[in-house]
């Protein structure tokens, strides 16, 4: 029986050669938001390793929207030129497509990289800045207290997403997704844990969805019509009183009505009290529920570790694509190994063709 994992999938004018996706993974290696040689090497080897799509790491739509001072950005001409060099390289030498994740970290911004302990950097410290959020509620007791966004602040952030999307399109990204997961700004508006507003951008579900949907609509209006645009969501906060999968379904249905092309389903990241039941494919059921209820192609992620597991997820209709993160860091040629496991022939870069076991 032909492999479903290694069958093509089309969204708008883009066709992916297979359903294997490299999930966005921060590298904490940028300088003033600019991609460096590390990104050329990192994304280049991933694009050459056989997946249908590689999504570059969370990319800040403003300097203040970065998670750390070392995160990628798309808010300056220098950022745009630096990442265009990487994209051009990946398109010349890779066998798959490359996309971008546009993000604003909100109250989880202005922190150190994980290698330095991921501690909050105060706005008065070197490399620190004032964080913003729906409400003046910090992520944790030792984190910065964010400034609640007023109407002018909301308009500014929306404009930053639009400008970053325009830069991403000019730079040549084939696909984009908005980061509304893992406790970052758009997710903060969705979750009642972080959103304690009493205006039109808070309160009930419609109010909490309002700003993320406005941002999506504004980006959709400038993103090229032939290129897919999707959203990454945390389907649940895994905390009582937080964002739920039922609310995620409503949000996804609203996105679908606004011409969203796919939904990338993860979970958690909103609150350190979360209790996540980790295990193989522990988020796949969330992707299945959200994808089927919304009618959008869904991407599943989380402890998907081998080709047969990935094949089963797609073949059984639980998700349309599978995304891997840490597994790809450990083995950038995971896709080749999965194809061999499933008895499928896929293209190799000619420089590496003699490494194919059947060669």
PANULO-714935 format. One record per atom (N, C-alpha, C): residue in one letter; x, y, z. Coordinates in steps of 0.02 Angstrom, whole numbers, plus 50000, padded with zeros to 5 digits. Example, Ala and Ser with C-alpha at 12.3 -4.5 7.8 and 13.67 -1.06 7.14 Angstrom:
2
a506604971650390a506154977550390a506604983550390s506424988850354s506844994750357s506455000250394
END
This chain:
359
x500434994150000x500005000050000x500455006250000x500305011149957x500725017249955x500715020850022x501275024150037x501325027850099x500925034250096x500525035350148x500165041650154x500625047250178x501095045450223x501565050450249x501975053550193x502145049450143x502565051850089x502165053350026x501535055050035x501135057549980x501125065149982x501025068449926x501025075849926x500395078649957x500435084949978x499855088550002x499905095649975x499345098149951x499325104849921x498885109549962x499135115649970x498755121050002x498865127249960x498315130049935x498355135649889x498825133849831x499325138149818x499775136749762x500395132749780x500425130149840x501015126649864x500865119149871x501305115049844x501265107849853x501875105449891x501765102149947x502315099049985x502395091949960x503015089749951x503145083149923x502965077549971x502945078950036x502735074050086x502445077550146x502205073750196x501855076650253x502305077350315x502965076650306x503435077450362x503625084850367x503555087550427x503695094650440x504205095250496x504685099750488x505125101450543x504805107350580x504645106250644x504325111350684x504805117050700x504555123050713x504995128650731x505365127250796x506015128650795x506435127550855x506915133450863x506825137250916x507265142950928x507985140750935x508445144550906x509155142950907x509555147750951x509255153350970x509585158251014x510285159950988x510315161350924x510955162450891x510955168550845x510425172650848x510385178650807x510735184450840x510895189450801x511185195650827x510755201450805x510445204850852x509985210350837x509435207950790x509225201750798x508705198950756x508945196050691x509575197150674x509845194850610x510055187550612x509875183750560x510115176950552x510865177050541x511195171950568x511925171350563x512105165050522x512755163750517x512975157850482x512685151450513x512565151650579x512255145850612x511585144050579x511195149250565x510535147950535x510595145150465x511095147450428x511225144750362x511365137250366x511805135450413x511975128350422x511385124450448x511065127050501x510515123450535x509925122350487x509665127650458x509075126950415x509265123650349x509875124750326x510095121550264x510105114050270x510385111450324x510425104150331x509725101150341x509285104750374x508615102250383x508235102050316x508315107350277x507965107550212x508245102250164x508875100550172x509175095450129x509015088350152x508705087650211x508605081050240x507965077550222x507575080350176x507005076650149x506305078650171x506205082750224x505515084250243x505165088550190x504505088050189x504135092250142x504165099550160x504235101050224x504225108050248x504665108750309x505045114150310x505415116250370x505145123050389x504915123750452x504675130250476x505225133250520x505475138950500x506005142250538x505745144250607x506215145250651x506045146650721x505595152750731x505285153250789x504865159050807x505255165350792x504965169650751x505295175550725x504925181750749x505255185850790x504915191450821x504715196750770x504095199150777x503845204350732x504085211350754x504405211550812x504725217650837x505285215650883x505735220350897x506275218750944x506005216751011x505465220151034x505165218651099x504745212251097x504615209651037x504225203551031x504645197251032x505315198051034x505745192151037x505715189051107x505825182551110x505855179151175x506485181151211x507045180951176x507695182651205x508045187651159x508575190951183x508955195351139x509295191751081x509325185051085x509665181151033x509175177950984x508545179850986x508045176850942x508015180450874x507805176750823x507705179750757x507165185050758x507225189850713x506715194850704x506605196450630x506045199650616x505905202250548x505605209150555x505995213650584x505755220450597x506215225750569x506735223750532x507195228550503x507425226250435x507705230950397x507975229050331x508545224050339x508945224850393x509495220250405x509245213250419x508705212650459x508405206050472x508185202750407x507855206750365x507585204050302x508135201650256x508665205650249x509225203750206x509575197450232x509665197050298x510015191350327x509635184850317x508985184950326x508605178750319x508495177050245x508475182150202x508405180650131x509005176650105x509595178150131x510195174250113x510095166850131x509805165550190x509695158750212x509155155350169x508615158850157x508075156050116x508315154350046x508685158850016x508955157549949x509385151249948x509795150549999x510225144650004x509805138250010x509305138450053x508875132650064x508495130750001x508275135749964x507905134449903x508345131449848x508985133449847x509445130849797x509645123649812x509745122149876x510055115749894x509585110949929x509005113249951x508555108949988x508105104949943x507755100149972x507275096049935x506565097449956x506465102050004x505795103750028x505705111250030x505145113450058x504975120550063x505175123350131x505225129950135x505385133150198x504855138450215x504625138350278x504115143050301x504365146750362x503955151450385x504135155650442x503575155450494x503765156150557x503285156950611x503355164150637x502845168150628x502855175150650x502585175350722x502955178750765x502795178150837x502905184650874x502555185250930x502685190450980x502635186951048x503165187551088x503195183751150x502775186851206x502575193151201x502155196051253x502495195951320x502135193451370x502405193451439x502975188451449x503085184051401x503635179251406x504255181551368x504275187951349x504855190851316x505365193151367x505925195751341x506465198551383x506715193551435x506915187751410x507205182551453x507875180451424x508255176951465x508875173951441x508725167451404x509205165251365x509145158951330x509145153151380x508875147351361x508875141651407x509555139851434x510075140751394x510745139051417x510975143351475x510655149251484x510825153651540x510295153451595x509825148751590x509335147851642x508655150651628x508555153751569x507905156551549x507615161151603x508045165151635x507805169851685x507555176251652x507065179451682x506825185851656x507365191151661x507425195251609x507885200851608x507475207151619x507615210751672x507235216751689x507315222251638x506825226651632x506855232051581x507435236851593x507705237151653x508265241651666x508935238251660x508935231751646x509555228051638x509795228351565x510445227251556x510705226851488x510345221351450x510155222851389x509805218151344x509075216951364x508815220251416x508125219251436x507665224651408x507005223551413x506525228451389x505855227351425x505435232351420x504765232051449x504335227251409x504045222351442x503605217551408x502885220151407x502495217451361x501785219351355x501365213051354x500725213851368x500265208151372x499555210751370x499065206251368x498365208551374x498235212051440x498535209451494x498425212051561x499095212251597x499125216251650x499755216951688x499845211151737x499865205051709x499925198951748x500555195251727x501045194351770x501665190951750x501565183551741x502015180451702x501985173251690x502085169351755x502555171651797x502705168351859x502945173551908x503045171651971x503205176552023x503865180152012x504345177051978x504995180151968x505055183251899x504515183851863x504535186551795x504315193851795x504485197351740x504305204351734x503545205351732x503325210751763x502615212651758x502515216351692x502105213651648x502025216851582x501575222951586x501635227251536x501175232951529x500575230651488x499985231851514x499375230051477x499315234451414x499195231351358x499145234951295x498515239151292x498585245651277x498005249851265x497835249651190x497345253651170x497135253451100x497705255051052x498115260051070x498675261851028x499185256151025x499295252851081x499755247251083x499515241351042x498855240051044x498575234751004x498675236150929x498545242350910x498625244150839x499355243650818x499815245450864x500525245050848x500735237750837x500535233350881x500725226350874x500425223350811x499805224950797x499495222450735x499895224850674x500095231050675x500485233750620x501165230250615x501445228350671x502085224750670x502015217850638x501465214450653x501345207950620x501275208850545x500925214050524x500825215350453x501495216850419x501895221250449x502535222950419x503005216950415x502995212850467x503425206850467x503185201950413x502535201350404x502275196850352x502485199350283x502475205850273x502695208550209x503435207250198x503835207850250x504545206250244x504645198850230x504265194650263x504325187350252x504155185550181x503655188750153x503465187450084x504015189650036x504285195550047x504825197950004x505445193550009x505585191150069x506185186950079x506115180150045x505505177950031x505415171849993x505145165850030x504915166750092x504605161150127x504005158550088x503945152050083x503405148950044x502745148450083x502785148950148x502215147750193x502335151650257x501805153550291x501875156850356x501355154150405x501545154150468x501055152850521x501135158050576x500575159950606x500585164450663x500625160350726x501035162550773x501155158850835x500635161050886x500125156950896x499615158250947x499615152550998x500225150151014x500295144451060x500825145951112x500915141251158x501475140951204x501545147051250x500985150351262x500985155751311x501235162351284x501305163051218x501535169351190x500935173951176x501055179851148x500565185251153x499875183451127x499825180651067x499155179151041x498805173951084x499175169051108x498895164151155x498695167551220x499075172551243x498915176151304x498235179551299x498075182051239x497405185051231x496865179751234x496995173751210x496495168551209x496345165751278x496855165251320x496775161751384x496545166351440x496035164351478x495815168351535x496335168751590x496845164551588x497375164951638x497765171451630x497925173251568x498315179251554x497885185251536x497295183951508x496865189451486x496325190751538x496425196051576x495955198051628x495655204951613x495605206451549x495335212951527x494585213151537x494325219251543x493595220151548x493335224451491x493725224951437x493495228651378x493305223651324x493265225951262x493055221651207x493555216451186x494155216651216x494665211651201x494775206651257x494295206151301x494335201351356x493655198651373x493615195451431x492965192851454x492785186251422x492245186151384x492005179851356x492445177651297x492285171951269x492695169051217x492755173651157x492205176651136x492225181151078x492705186851091x492695189651151x493145195151168x493875192951167x494005187151196x494705184751200x494975182751131x494535180651085x494765178851018x494855184950974x494575190550994x494525196350949x495205198650923x495695199750966x496335202350942x496705197350899x496775190950919x497095186150874x496765185750806x496105186050803x495755185750739x495875192150699x495915197850732x496075204050697x496775203750667x497245201050705x497935200350680x497945195650620x497595190050625x497575185350569x497295188750507x496735192350514x496425195550457x496895200650425x497255204350466x497705209450440x498295206250403x498545200650429x499095197250395x498845193850331x498265190750334x497985187550274x497915192550217x497745198750234x497645203850183x498275205750145x498865204750177x499485206650143x499895200550122x499745194650150x500125188650132x499915186450062x500395184650019x500215182849950x499675177449947x499185178649903x498595174249901x498765167149881x499335166149845x499505159449824x499905155549876x500075158749932x500485155449983x500055153950045x500125148050073x499715146250131x499895150350193x499385151650233x499455154950298x499065150950350x499395148950403x499075145050455x499215147950523x499005144350575x499085146650644x499285140750687x499775141850730x499945136750781x499565138450845x499235133550873x498845134550934x499075129650988x498975131751050x498985127051106x498265125051118x498105118751106x497405116651110x497135116851181x497575116351230x497365116851300x497945119451341x497775123051395x498295125451441x498505120051491x498115114551495x498245109351545x498215112251617x497785117251627x497695120351693x496955121751701x496675120051759x495975121651772x495855129151766x495325130951731x495165137951722x495535141251664x495915137251626x496285139951569x495935138651503x496295139751450x496065138551382x495945131151371x495405129451335x495205122551327x495185120451254x495155113951242x495125111451174x494465113251142x493935113651182x493285115751154x493315122951128x493655127251165x493745134151142x494195134351081x494705130051079x495145129751021x494755127950958x494275123550964x493865121650907x493485127750880x493195131650925x492825137650904x493305142550870x493895143450899x494395147950870x494605145450801x494725139050794x494925136250730x494375137050678x493765136150697x493205137050651x493155144250627x493285148950673x493295156050654x493865157450605x494445154450617x495015155350572x494855152450503x494555146650501x494375143550438x493925148150397x493455151450430x492995156050396x493355162150369x493965163450395x494365169150372x494915167050324x494845161050295x495315158550244x495985156350273x495985153850334x496575150550361x496655143850325x497295142050311x497425136250269x497595129950308x497855130550369x498015124650408x498055126650482x498015121550525x498055122650597x498595117950624x499065120850660x499635117250689x499495116650764x499375110550787x499075109550853x499595106850903x499775111150950x500205109351006x499795110251070x500125111351127x499765112651190x500235115551242x499935118351294x500315120651352x500695127051341x501105128751391x501535134551388x501265140851420x500635140751443x500335146751470x500505147851543x500565142451582x500605143151654x501065137751682x501515139551727x501975134551754x501625129051796x500995129951811x500625124851849x500365119251804x500485119751739x500215114751692x500425107651711x499985102951699x500125095951710x499985092251645x500515090751609x500465087951542x500585080351545x500125076451520x500205069051520x500655066851463x501305067451472x501775065851419x501765058451401x501845057051338x501885050151313x501905050451237x502045044851204x502085044751131x501455047751099x501555052651056x501005055651020x500475058851065x500685061651121x500205063851172x499755069651150x499935073051095x499515078551071x499125076851007x499215070750983x498905068950919x498145069350923x497855067150979x497125067250984x496865074450981x497265079251003x497055086251000x497045088650928x497565086850890x497575088650819x496985085450782x496835079250798x496275075850766x495625079450780x495515081150844x494885084350862x494815091250829x495335095250832x495305102050806x495275101950730x495665097650698x495665097250626x494995095050598x494715089850627x494075087250602x493505092150614x493515095550671x492965100150686x493005106550645x493605108450626x493695114650588x493675113650513x493825107550490x493855106250419x494505108650387x495005110350428x495645112450402x496155106850405x496635106750359x497205102150367x497545103550435x497675098150471x497955098750538x498655095750541x499075098850581x499755096450592x499795094050664x500035087950674x500125085150741x500865085450760x501005086550824x501685087250848x501725084650919x502305082150938x502405080151008x502545072751016x503185071051026x503405064151038x503185059450983x503265061750921x503195057450862x503915055650843x504085049350847x504785047550848x505015042950791x504565039550757x504805035050704x504315034950646x504545032250591x504165032550530x503505028950533x503485023150564x502855019350566x502335022850609x502555025950663x502095029850704x501815035750664x502255039250629x502035044950589x501575042750533x501735037250501x501315034550447x500615032950473x500575029850531x499925028050558x499505034150574x499815039350600x499445045450616x499115048350554x499485048750499x499215051550438x498745046750403x498935040350400x498525035350365x497835034450398x497815035050465x497195034250501x496775040650504x497015046050474x496645052250471x496655056250535x497135054850580x497175058850641x497475065650629x497885066350578x498175072750558x498375072250486x498445077950454x498645078150384x499395078750375x499735081250427x500455081850427x500705080350497x501335078250502x501645077150568x502265081550572x502365084550630x502935089050640x503385086250695x504025086650683x504525084450732x504985090350748x505205090550811x505665095750832x506315092650857x506335090650920x506955087950949x507225081950910x506775077950884x506995072150845x507385074250783x507205079950754x507575082350695x508245085450715x508275088350775x508915090850799x509405085050808x509155079650836x509585073850849x509785070450783x509315070250736x509445066750673x509135070850615x509515075450586x509255079550531x509045075350470x509255069050468x509055064650413x508505059750434x508115061650483x507565057550507x507095055550450x506975060250405x506505058950350x506775053450305x507425053450292x507715048050251x507615041350286x507735041150350x507665034850387x506935032450387x506465037150395x505765035350393x505565032450325x505825035550273x505665033150206x505945026050195x506555024850219x506835018150213x506425013150254x506205015250313x505805010850356x505155008850321x504875013550282x504235012350250x504305009950178x504925009150156x505045006650088x504875011550034x505005018050046x504835023350000x505475026549972x505485027949908x506045031549877x505885039049878x506335043149906x506245050349905x506885053549879x506845059749855x507445062949827x507965064349881x508595063249863x509165065349904x509535070849866x509855075449900x510315079949864x510835075749827x511015077549767x511475073349728x512135072049764x512345076949805x512975076049842x512935070349893x512325068749915x512225063649966x511915057249939x511795056949873x511415051349845x511745044649859x512415044449859x512755038049869x512685035449941x512405039549986x512295037150054x511665033050061x511245033250009x510615029450010x510775021850016x510465018350063x510615011250071x510525007250007x510055009249965x509915005349904x510375007449847x510795012549859x511225015049805x511775009949788
END
